[in-house]
Amino acid sequence: MSKPQDPKSPDIQGEGNYDATRRYDKAATDFVQSGKVDQGARDARPKSEAEAEAMKKAEQEGKSHAKGEDPALRKGGASK
């Protein structure tokens, strides 16, 4: 069980932890620049038909809780 954080802690920064965001952004940028994205995508592919079906079910379950697709994700940019 985790201990509640002190609201004056430097890790609590209003709407988010800016240091953690910077670390994540740097790690993501470093990964992309490493040239390992294609290999990572291949490694993430389902290993079997059963795993592919489980992944599809999980995606559908997640989408069932969503309010809708972000129009910015559609081809051609945001809807007008």
Contacts in CASP RR format, 6 or more apart in sequence:
PFRMAT RR
TARGET T0000
AUTHOR 0000-0000-0000
METHOD contacts of the structure
MODEL  1
MSKPQDPKSPDIQGEGNYDATRRYDKAATDFVQSGKVDQGARDARPKSEA
EAEAMKKAEQEGKSHAKGEDPALRKGGASK
5 11 0 8 1.000
5 12 0 8 1.000
6 12 0 8 1.000
10 19 0 8 1.000
11 17 0 8 1.000
11 19 0 8 1.000
11 20 0 8 1.000
13 19 0 8 1.000
31 37 0 8 1.000
46 52 0 8 1.000
46 54 0 8 1.000
46 55 0 8 1.000
71 77 0 8 1.000
71 78 0 8 1.000
71 79 0 8 1.000
72 78 0 8 1.000
END
